[in-house]
Amino acid sequence: MTTSYAGRSPSELVEETQQSPRERYWARIVFATLRIVMGFTFFWAFVDKLFGLGYATPSERSWINGGSPTKGFLANSADGPFAGFYKDIAGSGWADWLFMIGLAGIGIALLLGVGMRVAAVSGAVLYLMMWTVVLPPETNPVVDEHVIGALALLALALVHAGDTFGFGRWWKRQPVVAENRWLI
């Protein structure tokens, strides 16, 4: 026996269901809020590692006081198949600079809603690299918050989350961005 609703199958009902204007409005709000919150986490990590505000980084280990933003995590947390690689680059100047530029750039882009494609791909790569540092994850053999964060960033770029509560619409009208769509 097949279930039907007014002579239609469940799959036909799903295909016909459209998002209401109210649902679209709230989806934009939720994705914009997620973009801002994720941007704040990246930018906060940059500020805390730079100045050592005492949250994840104590003052004496801040970057401006001679500490390394990559050494602690990479040297002490690296495990699994890539442990040797990450322990080798832990604390190196080029890795510190790239990491800090990445945190600041991704955070600022997400907060402002500009350069969402570049920020999303860069952030996803950073998240996935951090995921490979701790393989296998402690709480699940495959997926942890780094994988979820990477996917969330890509989703934010795909739904143009920078257009709501951000400068995304203005950014897209800039000549250099209009000519180079990858900069959206």
C-alpha positions as CSV (number, residue, x, y, z in Angstrom):
1,M,0.0,0.0,0.0
2,T,1.4,3.4,-1.0
3,T,0.7,6.5,1.2
4,S,-0.7,9.4,-0.7
5,Y,-2.0,12.9,0.3
6,A,-4.9,14.2,-1.8
7,G,-3.8,11.8,-4.5
8,R,-0.1,13.0,-4.4
9,S,3.0,11.2,-3.1
10,P,5.1,12.8,-0.4
11,S,7.9,13.5,-2.8
12,E,5.5,15.5,-5.0
13,L,4.5,17.6,-2.0
14,V,8.1,18.3,-1.1
15,E,8.9,19.4,-4.7
16,E,6.0,21.8,-4.7
17,T,6.7,23.4,-1.3
18,Q,8.2,26.8,-1.6
19,Q,9.8,29.0,0.9
20,S,7.5,31.7,2.0
21,P,8.7,35.4,2.0
22,R,8.8,35.2,5.8
23,E,11.0,32.1,5.8
24,R,13.3,33.8,3.3
25,Y,13.5,36.9,5.5
26,W,14.4,34.8,8.6
27,A,16.8,32.6,6.6
28,R,18.7,35.8,5.6
29,I,18.8,37.0,9.2
30,V,20.0,33.6,10.5
31,F,22.7,33.3,7.9
32,A,23.9,36.9,8.4
33,T,24.0,36.3,12.1
34,L,26.0,33.1,11.6
35,R,28.4,35.0,9.4
36,I,28.9,37.7,12.0
37,V,29.4,35.2,14.8
38,M,31.9,33.2,12.8
39,G,33.7,36.3,11.7
40,F,33.9,37.4,15.4
41,T,35.5,34.0,16.4
42,F,38.2,34.4,13.7
43,F,38.9,38.0,14.5
44,W,38.8,37.4,18.3
45,A,41.3,34.5,17.9
46,F,43.6,37.0,16.0
47,V,43.2,39.7,18.7
48,D,43.7,37.3,21.6
49,K,46.8,35.7,20.1
50,L,48.2,39.1,19.2
51,F,47.8,40.8,22.6
52,G,47.4,37.9,24.9
53,L,44.1,39.0,26.5
54,G,44.1,36.0,28.9
55,Y,41.4,33.9,27.3
56,A,43.1,31.3,25.0
57,T,46.5,33.2,25.1
58,P,48.1,34.5,28.3
59,S,49.8,37.9,28.0
60,E,53.3,36.5,28.3
61,R,52.7,34.2,25.3
62,S,51.1,36.9,23.0
63,W,52.6,37.5,19.6
64,I,53.6,41.1,20.5
65,N,55.5,39.8,23.6
66,G,57.5,37.3,21.4
67,G,55.2,34.3,21.6
68,S,54.2,32.1,18.7
69,P,50.6,31.9,17.7
70,T,51.2,28.4,16.1
71,K,53.6,26.8,18.5
72,G,51.4,25.8,21.4
73,F,48.6,24.1,19.3
74,L,50.7,22.5,16.7
75,A,53.6,21.3,18.9
76,N,51.3,20.0,21.7
77,S,48.1,18.9,20.0
78,A,49.4,17.4,16.8
79,D,48.6,13.7,16.6
80,G,47.9,11.2,13.9
81,P,49.2,10.9,10.3
82,F,50.2,14.6,10.0
83,A,51.8,15.1,13.4
84,G,55.3,15.2,12.1
85,F,54.5,17.9,9.5
86,Y,52.7,20.1,12.0
87,K,55.3,19.7,14.7
88,D,58.0,20.7,12.2
89,I,56.2,24.0,11.2
90,A,55.1,24.8,14.8
91,G,56.5,28.2,15.8
92,S,58.2,29.0,12.4
93,G,57.9,32.6,11.4
94,W,56.2,32.0,8.1
95,A,53.6,29.8,9.7
96,D,52.9,32.4,12.4
97,W,52.5,35.2,9.8
98,L,50.3,33.2,7.5
99,F,48.1,32.0,10.4
100,M,47.7,35.5,11.9
101,I,47.0,37.1,8.5
102,G,44.5,34.4,7.8
103,L,42.7,34.8,11.1
104,A,42.5,38.6,10.7
105,G,41.6,38.6,7.0
106,I,38.9,35.9,7.3
107,G,37.5,37.5,10.4
108,I,37.3,41.0,8.9
109,A,35.8,39.8,5.6
110,L,33.1,37.8,7.4
111,L,32.3,40.7,9.8
112,L,32.0,43.1,6.9
113,G,30.3,40.6,4.5
114,V,32.9,41.3,1.7
115,G,35.1,38.9,-0.1
116,M,32.9,36.1,1.1
117,R,34.1,33.5,-1.5
118,V,37.8,34.1,-0.6
119,A,37.0,34.2,3.1
120,A,34.9,31.0,2.9
121,V,37.5,29.0,1.0
122,S,40.4,30.3,3.1
123,G,38.5,29.7,6.3
124,A,37.4,26.2,5.2
125,V,41.0,25.3,4.3
126,L,42.2,26.6,7.8
127,Y,39.4,24.6,9.5
128,L,40.3,21.5,7.6
129,M,44.0,21.9,8.4
130,M,43.2,22.3,12.1
131,W,41.0,19.1,11.8
132,T,44.0,17.2,10.3
133,V,46.2,18.3,13.3
134,V,44.1,16.3,15.7
135,L,43.2,13.2,13.6
136,P,41.3,11.2,14.6
137,P,39.0,13.6,16.5
138,E,38.3,12.7,20.1
139,T,34.5,12.6,20.1
140,N,33.8,11.1,16.7
141,P,36.0,9.1,14.4
142,V,35.5,11.4,11.4
143,V,33.6,14.6,12.0
144,D,34.3,17.3,14.6
145,E,33.6,21.1,14.9
146,H,36.3,21.9,12.3
147,V,34.5,20.0,9.5
148,I,31.2,21.6,10.5
149,G,32.8,25.1,10.5
150,A,34.3,24.5,7.1
151,L,30.9,23.5,5.6
152,A,29.2,26.4,7.4
153,L,31.6,28.9,5.8
154,L,31.1,27.5,2.4
155,A,27.3,27.7,2.9
156,L,27.6,31.4,3.9
157,A,29.3,32.2,0.7
158,L,26.8,30.3,-1.4
159,V,23.8,32.1,0.1
160,H,25.4,35.5,-0.2
161,A,25.2,36.0,3.6
162,G,27.3,39.2,3.3
163,D,24.3,41.0,1.6
164,T,22.4,41.1,4.9
165,F,23.8,43.2,7.7
166,G,27.0,43.6,5.7
167,F,28.5,45.4,2.8
168,G,28.1,42.5,0.3
169,R,25.8,44.3,-2.1
170,W,28.1,47.4,-2.2
171,W,31.1,45.1,-2.6
172,K,29.7,43.3,-5.6
173,R,29.1,46.6,-7.4
174,Q,32.8,47.6,-7.2
175,P,34.5,47.5,-10.7
176,V,37.3,45.2,-9.7
177,V,34.8,42.7,-8.1
178,A,32.4,42.9,-11.0
179,E,35.3,42.0,-13.3
180,N,36.7,39.3,-11.0
181,R,33.6,37.4,-9.7
182,W,35.8,35.2,-7.5
183,L,36.3,38.2,-5.2
184,I,32.6,38.3,-4.3
